Amino acid sequence: MYLKHKPSSDLVEILDIKELVDPCRENITGRFHVGEEMQEPASFQKANLIFPSGEALPQCWIDPDYKQKV
């Protein structure tokens, strides 16, 4: 799965989907998808990631208390 890194507008390949959907994790492991060579894995804050279409990540992926706020 790919998401967009808001500060750079580059695509980030998400290496572990379970990290992404875990609302208790603020950071996830991924790698930039730029250039011809595979980039090294890095840690990314979920707050800096959006879908390539520009949509925000679902609250249930980023807020552990999302059920109490509904």
PDB file of N, H, CA, C and O in Angstrom:
ATOM      1  N   MET A   1       0.852  -1.167   0.000  1.00  0.00           N
ATOM      2  CA  MET A   1       0.000   0.000   0.000  1.00  0.00           C
ATOM      3  C   MET A   1       0.899   1.232   0.000  1.00  0.00           C
ATOM      4  O   MET A   1       1.955   1.250   0.632  1.00  0.00           O
ATOM      5  N   TYR A   2       0.460   2.252  -0.718  1.00  0.00           N
ATOM      6  H   TYR A   2      -0.398   2.236  -1.232  1.00  0.00           H
ATOM      7  CA  TYR A   2       1.206   3.497  -0.782  1.00  0.00           C
ATOM      8  C   TYR A   2       0.365   4.631  -0.198  1.00  0.00           C
ATOM      9  O   TYR A   2      -0.843   4.705  -0.421  1.00  0.00           O
ATOM     10  N   LEU A   3       1.022   5.504   0.548  1.00  0.00           N
ATOM     11  H   LEU A   3       2.004   5.444   0.729  1.00  0.00           H
ATOM     12  CA  LEU A   3       0.411   6.727   1.052  1.00  0.00           C
ATOM     13  C   LEU A   3       1.289   7.893   0.641  1.00  0.00           C
ATOM     14  O   LEU A   3       2.443   7.707   0.254  1.00  0.00           O
ATOM     15  N   LYS A   4       0.740   9.097   0.728  1.00  0.00           N
ATOM     16  H   LYS A   4      -0.197   9.248   1.042  1.00  0.00           H
ATOM     17  CA  LYS A   4       1.500  10.296   0.376  1.00  0.00           C
ATOM     18  C   LYS A   4       2.036  10.952   1.641  1.00  0.00           C
ATOM     19  O   LYS A   4       1.308  11.125   2.619  1.00  0.00           O
ATOM     20  N   HIS A   5       3.317  11.316   1.613  1.00  0.00           N
ATOM     21  H   HIS A   5       3.908  11.176   0.819  1.00  0.00           H
ATOM     22  CA  HIS A   5       3.963  12.040   2.704  1.00  0.00           C
ATOM     23  C   HIS A   5       3.644  13.520   2.505  1.00  0.00           C
ATOM     24  O   HIS A   5       4.112  14.123   1.539  1.00  0.00           O
ATOM     25  N   LYS A   6       2.856  14.113   3.402  1.00  0.00           N
ATOM     26  H   LYS A   6       2.476  13.622   4.186  1.00  0.00           H
ATOM     27  CA  LYS A   6       2.392  15.495   3.226  1.00  0.00           C
ATOM     28  C   LYS A   6       3.521  16.504   3.066  1.00  0.00           C
ATOM     29  O   LYS A   6       3.449  17.338   2.162  1.00  0.00           O
ATOM     30  N   PRO A   7       4.577  16.470   3.909  1.00  0.00           N
ATOM     31  CA  PRO A   7       5.616  17.494   3.769  1.00  0.00           C
ATOM     32  C   PRO A   7       6.347  17.474   2.424  1.00  0.00           C
ATOM     33  O   PRO A   7       6.721  18.531   1.914  1.00  0.00           O
ATOM     34  N   SER A   8       6.555  16.293   1.844  1.00  0.00           N
ATOM     35  H   SER A   8       6.251  15.435   2.258  1.00  0.00           H
ATOM     36  CA  SER A   8       7.335  16.213   0.604  1.00  0.00           C
ATOM     37  C   SER A   8       6.484  15.890  -0.626  1.00  0.00           C
ATOM     38  O   SER A   8       6.955  16.048  -1.752  1.00  0.00           O
ATOM     39  N   SER A   9       5.255  15.445  -0.433  1.00  0.00           N
ATOM     40  H   SER A   9       4.873  15.316   0.482  1.00  0.00           H
ATOM     41  CA  SER A   9       4.353  14.985  -1.501  1.00  0.00           C
ATOM     42  C   SER A   9       4.852  13.725  -2.202  1.00  0.00           C
ATOM     43  O   SER A   9       4.317  13.360  -3.249  1.00  0.00           O
ATOM     44  N   ASP A  10       5.861  13.051  -1.653  1.00  0.00           N
ATOM     45  H   ASP A  10       6.295  13.347  -0.803  1.00  0.00           H
ATOM     46  CA  ASP A  10       6.360  11.800  -2.221  1.00  0.00           C
ATOM     47  C   ASP A  10       5.524  10.634  -1.710  1.00  0.00           C
ATOM     48  O   ASP A  10       4.920  10.709  -0.640  1.00  0.00           O
ATOM     49  N   LEU A  11       5.497   9.562  -2.485  1.00  0.00           N
ATOM     50  H   LEU A  11       5.988   9.501  -3.354  1.00  0.00           H
ATOM     51  CA  LEU A  11       4.790   8.361  -2.054  1.00  0.00           C
ATOM     52  C   LEU A  11       5.646   7.570  -1.078  1.00  0.00           C
ATOM     53  O   LEU A  11       6.870   7.515  -1.199  1.00  0.00           O
ATOM     54  N   VAL A  12       4.975   6.958  -0.109  1.00  0.00           N
ATOM     55  H   VAL A  12       3.981   7.003  -0.011  1.00  0.00           H
ATOM     56  CA  VAL A  12       5.629   6.120   0.891  1.00  0.00           C
ATOM     57  C   VAL A  12       5.012   4.728   0.795  1.00  0.00           C
ATOM     58  O   VAL A  12       3.795   4.569   0.884  1.00  0.00           O
ATOM     59  N   GLU A  13       5.861   3.729   0.612  1.00  0.00           N
ATOM     60  H   GLU A  13       6.850   3.858   0.540  1.00  0.00           H
ATOM     61  CA  GLU A  13       5.396   2.344   0.614  1.00  0.00           C
ATOM     62  C   GLU A  13       5.288   1.887   2.061  1.00  0.00           C
ATOM     63  O   GLU A  13       6.279   1.916   2.791  1.00  0.00           O
ATOM     64  N   ILE A  14       4.110   1.470   2.482  1.00  0.00           N
ATOM     65  H   ILE A  14       3.306   1.447   1.888  1.00  0.00           H
ATOM     66  CA  ILE A  14       3.898   1.005   3.849  1.00  0.00           C
ATOM     67  C   ILE A  14       4.349  -0.451   3.926  1.00  0.00           C
ATOM     68  O   ILE A  14       3.863  -1.297   3.176  1.00  0.00           O
ATOM     69  N   LEU A  15       5.281  -0.738   4.839  1.00  0.00           N
ATOM     70  H   LEU A  15       5.675  -0.051   5.448  1.00  0.00           H
ATOM     71  CA  LEU A  15       5.859  -2.074   4.919  1.00  0.00           C
ATOM     72  C   LEU A  15       5.085  -3.009   5.834  1.00  0.00           C
ATOM     73  O   LEU A  15       5.172  -4.227   5.680  1.00  0.00           O
ATOM     74  N   ASP A  16       4.330  -2.466   6.780  1.00  0.00           N
ATOM     75  H   ASP A  16       4.259  -1.476   6.905  1.00  0.00           H
ATOM     76  CA  ASP A  16       3.564  -3.308   7.699  1.00  0.00           C
ATOM     77  C   ASP A  16       2.171  -2.703   7.883  1.00  0.00           C
ATOM     78  O   ASP A  16       2.002  -1.717   8.600  1.00  0.00           O
ATOM     79  N   ILE A  17       1.194  -3.294   7.239  1.00  0.00           N
ATOM     80  H   ILE A  17       1.331  -4.096   6.656  1.00  0.00           H
ATOM     81  CA  ILE A  17      -0.178  -2.776   7.294  1.00  0.00           C
ATOM     82  C   ILE A  17      -0.726  -2.816   8.717  1.00  0.00           C
ATOM     83  O   ILE A  17      -1.523  -1.957   9.094  1.00  0.00           O
ATOM     84  N   LYS A  18      -0.313  -3.797   9.509  1.00  0.00           N
ATOM     85  H   LYS A  18       0.335  -4.495   9.204  1.00  0.00           H
ATOM     86  CA  LYS A  18      -0.796  -3.888  10.894  1.00  0.00           C
ATOM     87  C   LYS A  18      -0.394  -2.656  11.696  1.00  0.00           C
ATOM     88  O   LYS A  18      -1.171  -2.188  12.528  1.00  0.00           O
ATOM     89  N   GLU A  19       0.804  -2.122  11.461  1.00  0.00           N
ATOM     90  H   GLU A  19       1.435  -2.503  10.785  1.00  0.00           H
ATOM     91  CA  GLU A  19       1.219  -0.882  12.131  1.00  0.00           C
ATOM     92  C   GLU A  19       0.311   0.269  11.715  1.00  0.00           C
ATOM     93  O   GLU A  19      -0.063   1.104  12.538  1.00  0.00           O
ATOM     94  N   LEU A  20      -0.035   0.306  10.451  1.00  0.00           N
ATOM     95  H   LEU A  20       0.269  -0.372   9.782  1.00  0.00           H
ATOM     96  CA  LEU A  20      -0.849   1.398   9.919  1.00  0.00           C
ATOM     97  C   LEU A  20      -2.232   1.435  10.553  1.00  0.00           C
ATOM     98  O   LEU A  20      -2.719   2.512  10.898  1.00  0.00           O
ATOM     99  N   VAL A  21      -2.865   0.299  10.712  1.00  0.00           N
ATOM    100  H   VAL A  21      -2.469  -0.576  10.432  1.00  0.00           H
ATOM    101  CA  VAL A  21      -4.240   0.279  11.221  1.00  0.00           C
ATOM    102  C   VAL A  21      -4.314   0.231  12.744  1.00  0.00           C
ATOM    103  O   VAL A  21      -5.409   0.284  13.303  1.00  0.00           O
ATOM    104  N   ASP A  22      -3.185   0.133  13.420  1.00  0.00           N
ATOM    105  H   ASP A  22      -2.295   0.090  12.966  1.00  0.00           H
ATOM    106  CA  ASP A  22      -3.154   0.120  14.890  1.00  0.00           C
ATOM    107  C   ASP A  22      -3.228   1.560  15.396  1.00  0.00           C
ATOM    108  O   ASP A  22      -2.266   2.310  15.228  1.00  0.00           O
ATOM    109  N   PRO A  23      -4.348   1.971  16.013  1.00  0.00           N
ATOM    110  CA  PRO A  23      -4.489   3.362  16.450  1.00  0.00           C
ATOM    111  C   PRO A  23      -3.548   3.750  17.589  1.00  0.00           C
ATOM    112  O   PRO A  23      -3.381   4.938  17.868  1.00  0.00           O
ATOM    113  N   CYS A  24      -2.938   2.784  18.243  1.00  0.00           N
ATOM    114  H   CYS A  24      -3.073   1.819  18.017  1.00  0.00           H
ATOM    115  CA  CYS A  24      -2.015   3.080  19.345  1.00  0.00           C
ATOM    116  C   CYS A  24      -0.603   3.389  18.852  1.00  0.00           C
ATOM    117  O   CYS A  24       0.253   3.782  19.646  1.00  0.00           O
ATOM    118  N   ARG A  25      -0.352   3.221  17.581  1.00  0.00           N
ATOM    119  H   ARG A  25      -1.047   2.903  16.936  1.00  0.00           H
ATOM    120  CA  ARG A  25       0.967   3.499  17.009  1.00  0.00           C
ATOM    121  C   ARG A  25       0.945   4.857  16.326  1.00  0.00           C
ATOM    122  O   ARG A  25       0.129   5.096  15.436  1.00  0.00           O
ATOM    123  N   GLU A  26       1.835   5.744  16.739  1.00  0.00           N
ATOM    124  H   GLU A  26       2.498   5.550  17.462  1.00  0.00           H
ATOM    125  CA  GLU A  26       1.927   7.061  16.106  1.00  0.00           C
ATOM    126  C   GLU A  26       2.854   7.044  14.904  1.00  0.00           C
ATOM    127  O   GLU A  26       2.729   7.875  14.004  1.00  0.00           O
ATOM    128  N   ASN A  27       3.786   6.096  14.888  1.00  0.00           N
ATOM    129  H   ASN A  27       3.888   5.421  15.618  1.00  0.00           H
ATOM    130  CA  ASN A  27       4.756   5.988  13.801  1.00  0.00           C
ATOM    131  C   ASN A  27       4.632   4.628  13.133  1.00  0.00           C
ATOM    132  O   ASN A  27       4.274   3.638  13.771  1.00  0.00           O
ATOM    133  N   ILE A  28       4.932   4.594  11.845  1.00  0.00           N
ATOM    134  H   ILE A  28       5.223   5.398  11.326  1.00  0.00           H
ATOM    135  CA  ILE A  28       4.913   3.343  11.104  1.00  0.00           C
ATOM    136  C   ILE A  28       6.192   3.225  10.286  1.00  0.00           C
ATOM    137  O   ILE A  28       6.892   4.212  10.059  1.00  0.00           O
ATOM    138  N   THR A  29       6.486   2.010   9.848  1.00  0.00           N
ATOM    139  H   THR A  29       5.918   1.208  10.032  1.00  0.00           H
ATOM    140  CA  THR A  29       7.672   1.759   9.044  1.00  0.00           C
ATOM    141  C   THR A  29       7.288   1.749   7.571  1.00  0.00           C
ATOM    142  O   THR A  29       6.329   1.095   7.162  1.00  0.00           O
ATOM    143  N   GLY A  30       8.054   2.484   6.795  1.00  0.00           N
ATOM    144  H   GLY A  30       8.833   3.015   7.128  1.00  0.00           H
ATOM    145  CA  GLY A  30       7.815   2.534   5.360  1.00  0.00           C
ATOM    146  C   GLY A  30       9.074   2.981   4.655  1.00  0.00           C
ATOM    147  O   GLY A  30      10.123   3.158   5.276  1.00  0.00           O
ATOM    148  N   ARG A  31       8.962   3.161   3.352  1.00  0.00           N
ATOM    149  H   ARG A  31       8.110   3.017   2.847  1.00  0.00           H
ATOM    150  CA  ARG A  31      10.103   3.690   2.602  1.00  0.00           C
ATOM    151  C   ARG A  31       9.586   4.561   1.470  1.00  0.00           C
ATOM    152  O   ARG A  31       8.564   4.275   0.845  1.00  0.00           O
ATOM    153  N   PHE A  32      10.329   5.637   1.228  1.00  0.00           N
ATOM    154  H   PHE A  32      11.159   5.869   1.735  1.00  0.00           H
ATOM    155  CA  PHE A  32       9.966   6.523   0.125  1.00  0.00           C
ATOM    156  C   PHE A  32      10.026   5.751  -1.181  1.00  0.00           C
ATOM    157  O   PHE A  32      10.905   4.911  -1.374  1.00  0.00           O
ATOM    158  N   HIS A  33       9.109   6.032  -2.059  1.00  0.00           N
ATOM    159  H   HIS A  33       8.395   6.715  -1.902  1.00  0.00           H
ATOM    160  CA  HIS A  33       9.068   5.408  -3.379  1.00  0.00           C
ATOM    161  C   HIS A  33       9.413   6.499  -4.395  1.00  0.00           C
ATOM    162  O   HIS A  33       8.547   7.006  -5.107  1.00  0.00           O
ATOM    163  N   VAL A  34      10.697   6.842  -4.442  1.00  0.00           N
ATOM    164  H   VAL A  34      11.401   6.430  -3.864  1.00  0.00           H
ATOM    165  CA  VAL A  34      11.180   7.870  -5.366  1.00  0.00           C
ATOM    166  C   VAL A  34      12.448   7.363  -6.037  1.00  0.00           C
ATOM    167  O   VAL A  34      13.192   6.573  -5.457  1.00  0.00           O
ATOM    168  N   GLY A  35      12.686   7.812  -7.242  1.00  0.00           N
ATOM    169  H   GLY A  35      12.081   8.454  -7.713  1.00  0.00           H
ATOM    170  CA  GLY A  35      13.889   7.397  -7.954  1.00  0.00           C
ATOM    171  C   GLY A  35      13.797   5.957  -8.428  1.00  0.00           C
ATOM    172  O   GLY A  35      12.757   5.309  -8.316  1.00  0.00           O
ATOM    173  N   GLU A  36      14.907   5.477  -8.957  1.00  0.00           N
ATOM    174  H   GLU A  36      15.752   6.004  -9.048  1.00  0.00           H
ATOM    175  CA  GLU A  36      14.941   4.123  -9.506  1.00  0.00           C
ATOM    176  C   GLU A  36      15.395   3.092  -8.492  1.00  0.00           C
ATOM    177  O   GLU A  36      15.067   1.914  -8.626  1.00  0.00           O
ATOM    178  N   GLU A  37      16.145   3.509  -7.478  1.00  0.00           N
ATOM    179  H   GLU A  37      16.412   4.466  -7.369  1.00  0.00           H
ATOM    180  CA  GLU A  37      16.659   2.566  -6.490  1.00  0.00           C
ATOM    181  C   GLU A  37      15.725   2.477  -5.290  1.00  0.00           C
ATOM    182  O   GLU A  37      15.090   3.458  -4.903  1.00  0.00           O
ATOM    183  N   MET A  38      15.653   1.276  -4.705  1.00  0.00           N
ATOM    184  H   MET A  38      16.169   0.479  -5.020  1.00  0.00           H
ATOM    185  CA  MET A  38      14.826   1.079  -3.522  1.00  0.00           C
ATOM    186  C   MET A  38      15.445   1.829  -2.343  1.00  0.00           C
ATOM    187  O   MET A  38      16.641   1.710  -2.078  1.00  0.00           O
ATOM    188  N   GLN A  39      14.629   2.591  -1.652  1.00  0.00           N
ATOM    189  H   GLN A  39      13.657   2.688  -1.868  1.00  0.00           H
ATOM    190  CA  GLN A  39      15.090   3.385  -0.520  1.00  0.00           C
ATOM    191  C   GLN A  39      15.130   2.529   0.743  1.00  0.00           C
ATOM    192  O   GLN A  39      14.494   1.478   0.816  1.00  0.00           O
ATOM    193  N   GLU A  40      15.884   2.992   1.730  1.00  0.00           N
ATOM    194  H   GLU A  40      16.401   3.845   1.671  1.00  0.00           H
ATOM    195  CA  GLU A  40      15.981   2.299   3.015  1.00  0.00           C
ATOM    196  C   GLU A  40      14.699   2.527   3.823  1.00  0.00           C
ATOM    197  O   GLU A  40      14.097   3.597   3.725  1.00  0.00           O
ATOM    198  N   PRO A  41      14.275   1.544   4.614  1.00  0.00           N
ATOM    199  CA  PRO A  41      13.110   1.740   5.484  1.00  0.00           C
ATOM    200  C   PRO A  41      13.351   2.876   6.479  1.00  0.00           C
ATOM    201  O   PRO A  41      14.474   3.099   6.932  1.00  0.00           O
ATOM    202  N   ALA A  42      12.284   3.578   6.803  1.00  0.00           N
ATOM    203  H   ALA A  42      11.372   3.397   6.435  1.00  0.00           H
ATOM    204  CA  ALA A  42      12.353   4.697   7.745  1.00  0.00           C
ATOM    205  C   ALA A  42      11.064   4.731   8.553  1.00  0.00           C
ATOM    206  O   ALA A  42      10.083   4.069   8.212  1.00  0.00           O
ATOM    207  N   SER A  43      11.079   5.504   9.617  1.00  0.00           N
ATOM    208  H   SER A  43      11.875   6.042   9.894  1.00  0.00           H
ATOM    209  CA  SER A  43       9.902   5.680  10.459  1.00  0.00           C
ATOM    210  C   SER A  43       9.167   6.944  10.016  1.00  0.00           C
ATOM    211  O   SER A  43       9.787   7.983   9.791  1.00  0.00           O
ATOM    212  N   PHE A  44       7.849   6.851   9.895  1.00  0.00           N
ATOM    213  H   PHE A  44       7.345   6.007  10.078  1.00  0.00           H
ATOM    214  CA  PHE A  44       7.024   7.979   9.479  1.00  0.00           C
ATOM    215  C   PHE A  44       5.907   8.188  10.492  1.00  0.00           C
ATOM    216  O   PHE A  44       5.316   7.225  10.980  1.00  0.00           O
ATOM    217  N   GLN A  45       5.620   9.448  10.807  1.00  0.00           N
ATOM    218  H   GLN A  45       6.100  10.231  10.410  1.00  0.00           H
ATOM    219  CA  GLN A  45       4.490   9.768  11.672  1.00  0.00           C
ATOM    220  C   GLN A  45       3.205   9.648  10.859  1.00  0.00           C
ATOM    221  O   GLN A  45       3.123  10.136   9.732  1.00  0.00           O
ATOM    222  N   LYS A  46       2.213   8.997  11.440  1.00  0.00           N
ATOM    223  H   LYS A  46       2.279   8.601  12.355  1.00  0.00           H
ATOM    224  CA  LYS A  46       0.931   8.872  10.746  1.00  0.00           C
ATOM    225  C   LYS A  46       0.327  10.244  10.455  1.00  0.00           C
ATOM    226  O   LYS A  46      -0.367  10.421   9.455  1.00  0.00           O
ATOM    227  N   ALA A  47       0.591  11.206  11.324  1.00  0.00           N
ATOM    228  H   ALA A  47       1.155  11.063  12.137  1.00  0.00           H
ATOM    229  CA  ALA A  47       0.040  12.550  11.140  1.00  0.00           C
ATOM    230  C   ALA A  47       0.531  13.189   9.843  1.00  0.00           C
ATOM    231  O   ALA A  47      -0.106  14.110   9.330  1.00  0.00           O
ATOM    232  N   ASN A  48       1.658  12.711   9.305  1.00  0.00           N
ATOM    233  H   ASN A  48       2.175  11.963   9.722  1.00  0.00           H
ATOM    234  CA  ASN A  48       2.224  13.266   8.077  1.00  0.00           C
ATOM    235  C   ASN A  48       1.863  12.462   6.839  1.00  0.00           C
ATOM    236  O   ASN A  48       2.429  12.692   5.770  1.00  0.00           O
ATOM    237  N   LEU A  49       0.931  11.522   6.962  1.00  0.00           N
ATOM    238  H   LEU A  49       0.472  11.335   7.830  1.00  0.00           H
ATOM    239  CA  LEU A  49       0.565  10.668   5.837  1.00  0.00           C
ATOM    240  C   LEU A  49      -0.907  10.833   5.477  1.00  0.00           C
ATOM    241  O   LEU A  49      -1.765  10.965   6.350  1.00  0.00           O
ATOM    242  N   ILE A  50      -1.178  10.823   4.180  1.00  0.00           N
ATOM    243  H   ILE A  50      -0.481  10.716   3.471  1.00  0.00           H
ATOM    244  CA  ILE A  50      -2.542  10.870   3.657  1.00  0.00           C
ATOM    245  C   ILE A  50      -2.627   9.887   2.487  1.00  0.00           C
ATOM    246  O   ILE A  50      -1.604   9.398   2.009  1.00  0.00           O
ATOM    247  N   PHE A  51      -3.832   9.604   2.034  1.00  0.00           N
ATOM    248  H   PHE A  51      -4.663  10.002   2.422  1.00  0.00           H
ATOM    249  CA  PHE A  51      -3.990   8.785   0.842  1.00  0.00           C
ATOM    250  C   PHE A  51      -3.528   9.590  -0.372  1.00  0.00           C
ATOM    251  O   PHE A  51      -3.596  10.819  -0.352  1.00  0.00           O
ATOM    252  N   PRO A  52      -3.059   8.922  -1.429  1.00  0.00           N
ATOM    253  CA  PRO A  52      -2.619   9.653  -2.623  1.00  0.00           C
ATOM    254  C   PRO A  52      -3.694  10.570  -3.210  1.00  0.00           C
ATOM    255  O   PRO A  52      -3.367  11.551  -3.877  1.00  0.00           O
ATOM    256  N   SER A  53      -4.961  10.265  -2.970  1.00  0.00           N
ATOM    257  H   SER A  53      -5.227   9.468  -2.428  1.00  0.00           H
ATOM    258  CA  SER A  53      -6.060  11.103  -3.466  1.00  0.00           C
ATOM    259  C   SER A  53      -6.214  12.396  -2.667  1.00  0.00           C
ATOM    260  O   SER A  53      -6.956  13.292  -3.069  1.00  0.00           O
ATOM    261  N   GLY A  54      -5.505  12.491  -1.527  1.00  0.00           N
ATOM    262  H   GLY A  54      -4.902  11.763  -1.201  1.00  0.00           H
ATOM    263  CA  GLY A  54      -5.597  13.676  -0.686  1.00  0.00           C
ATOM    264  C   GLY A  54      -6.482  13.487   0.531  1.00  0.00           C
ATOM    265  O   GLY A  54      -6.559  14.373   1.382  1.00  0.00           O
ATOM    266  N   GLU A  55      -7.150  12.345   0.630  1.00  0.00           N
ATOM    267  H   GLU A  55      -7.087  11.625  -0.061  1.00  0.00           H
ATOM    268  CA  GLU A  55      -8.020  12.078   1.780  1.00  0.00           C
ATOM    269  C   GLU A  55      -7.192  11.743   3.014  1.00  0.00           C
ATOM    270  O   GLU A  55      -6.124  11.138   2.918  1.00  0.00           O
ATOM    271  N   ALA A  56      -7.700  12.144   4.166  1.00  0.00           N
ATOM    272  H   ALA A  56      -8.568  12.635   4.244  1.00  0.00           H
ATOM    273  CA  ALA A  56      -7.035  11.846   5.439  1.00  0.00           C
ATOM    274  C   ALA A  56      -7.204  10.370   5.787  1.00  0.00           C
ATOM    275  O   ALA A  56      -8.099   9.695   5.279  1.00  0.00           O
ATOM    276  N   LEU A  57      -6.334   9.890   6.654  1.00  0.00           N
ATOM    277  H   LEU A  57      -5.607  10.439   7.067  1.00  0.00           H
ATOM    278  CA  LEU A  57      -6.462   8.521   7.150  1.00  0.00           C
ATOM    279  C   LEU A  57      -7.699   8.432   8.046  1.00  0.00           C
ATOM    280  O   LEU A  57      -8.052   9.415   8.697  1.00  0.00           O
ATOM    281  N   PRO A  58      -8.355   7.288   8.093  1.00  0.00           N
ATOM    282  CA  PRO A  58      -9.534   7.131   8.954  1.00  0.00           C
ATOM    283  C   PRO A  58      -9.181   7.332  10.429  1.00  0.00           C
ATOM    284  O   PRO A  58      -8.093   6.956  10.865  1.00  0.00           O
ATOM    285  N   GLN A  59     -10.084   7.914  11.183  1.00  0.00           N
ATOM    286  H   GLN A  59     -10.968   8.220  10.829  1.00  0.00           H
ATOM    287  CA  GLN A  59      -9.859   8.150  12.610  1.00  0.00           C
ATOM    288  C   GLN A  59      -9.560   6.862  13.362  1.00  0.00           C
ATOM    289  O   GLN A  59      -8.774   6.871  14.310  1.00  0.00           O
ATOM    290  N   CYS A  60     -10.171   5.757  12.957  1.00  0.00           N
ATOM    291  H   CYS A  60     -10.809   5.749  12.188  1.00  0.00           H
ATOM    292  CA  CYS A  60      -9.948   4.489  13.660  1.00  0.00           C
ATOM    293  C   CYS A  60      -8.522   3.978  13.476  1.00  0.00           C
ATOM    294  O   CYS A  60      -8.122   3.039  14.164  1.00  0.00           O
ATOM    295  N   TRP A  61      -7.749   4.565  12.575  1.00  0.00           N
ATOM    296  H   TRP A  61      -8.074   5.328  12.016  1.00  0.00           H
ATOM    297  CA  TRP A  61      -6.340   4.192  12.385  1.00  0.00           C
ATOM    298  C   TRP A  61      -5.408   5.084  13.194  1.00  0.00           C
ATOM    299  O   TRP A  61      -4.259   4.713  13.435  1.00  0.00           O
ATOM    300  N   ILE A  62      -5.883   6.259  13.618  1.00  0.00           N
ATOM    301  H   ILE A  62      -6.816   6.560  13.421  1.00  0.00           H
ATOM    302  CA  ILE A  62      -4.972   7.210  14.259  1.00  0.00           C
ATOM    303  C   ILE A  62      -5.369   7.607  15.679  1.00  0.00           C
ATOM    304  O   ILE A  62      -4.543   8.147  16.415  1.00  0.00           O
ATOM    305  N   ASP A  63      -6.602   7.354  16.075  1.00  0.00           N
ATOM    306  H   ASP A  63      -7.273   6.916  15.477  1.00  0.00           H
ATOM    307  CA  ASP A  63      -7.078   7.786  17.390  1.00  0.00           C
ATOM    308  C   ASP A  63      -7.591   6.592  18.196  1.00  0.00           C
ATOM    309  O   ASP A  63      -8.644   6.043  17.871  1.00  0.00           O
ATOM    310  N   PRO A  64      -6.862   6.176  19.248  1.00  0.00           N
ATOM    311  CA  PRO A  64      -7.302   5.017  20.023  1.00  0.00           C
ATOM    312  C   PRO A  64      -8.648   5.220  20.729  1.00  0.00           C
ATOM    313  O   PRO A  64      -9.297   4.243  21.101  1.00  0.00           O
ATOM    314  N   ASP A  65      -9.070   6.461  20.915  1.00  0.00           N
ATOM    315  H   ASP A  65      -8.543   7.255  20.612  1.00  0.00           H
ATOM    316  CA  ASP A  65     -10.333   6.757  21.601  1.00  0.00           C
ATOM    317  C   ASP A  65     -11.439   7.173  20.632  1.00  0.00           C
ATOM    318  O   ASP A  65     -12.400   7.824  21.043  1.00  0.00           O
ATOM    319  N   TYR A  66     -11.322   6.812  19.370  1.00  0.00           N
ATOM    320  H   TYR A  66     -10.542   6.283  19.036  1.00  0.00           H
ATOM    321  CA  TYR A  66     -12.287   7.290  18.381  1.00  0.00           C
ATOM    322  C   TYR A  66     -13.719   6.850  18.682  1.00  0.00           C
ATOM    323  O   TYR A  66     -14.660   7.559  18.325  1.00  0.00           O
ATOM    324  N   LYS A  67     -13.909   5.704  19.327  1.00  0.00           N
ATOM    325  H   LYS A  67     -13.145   5.128  19.617  1.00  0.00           H
ATOM    326  CA  LYS A  67     -15.271   5.224  19.615  1.00  0.00           C
ATOM    327  C   LYS A  67     -15.971   6.100  20.648  1.00  0.00           C
ATOM    328  O   LYS A  67     -17.190   6.260  20.585  1.00  0.00           O
ATOM    329  N   GLN A  68     -15.232   6.671  21.596  1.00  0.00           N
ATOM    330  H   GLN A  68     -14.242   6.541  21.647  1.00  0.00           H
ATOM    331  CA  GLN A  68     -15.844   7.522  22.606  1.00  0.00           C
ATOM    332  C   GLN A  68     -16.215   8.897  22.056  1.00  0.00           C
ATOM    333  O   GLN A  68     -17.023   9.601  22.661  1.00  0.00           O
ATOM    334  N   LYS A  69     -15.649   9.286  20.938  1.00  0.00           N
ATOM    335  H   LYS A  69     -14.992   8.714  20.446  1.00  0.00           H
ATOM    336  CA  LYS A  69     -15.902  10.612  20.371  1.00  0.00           C
ATOM    337  C   LYS A  69     -17.057  10.611  19.381  1.00  0.00           C
ATOM    338  O   LYS A  69     -17.452  11.669  18.893  1.00  0.00           O
ATOM    339  N   VAL A  70     -17.598   9.449  19.081  1.00  0.00           N
ATOM    340  H   VAL A  70     -17.277   8.589  19.478  1.00  0.00           H
ATOM    341  CA  VAL A  70     -18.682   9.356  18.092  1.00  0.00           C
ATOM    342  C   VAL A  70     -19.993   9.742  18.698  1.00  0.00           C
ATOM    343  O   VAL A  70     -21.018   9.724  18.016  1.00  0.00           O
TER     344      VAL A  70
END
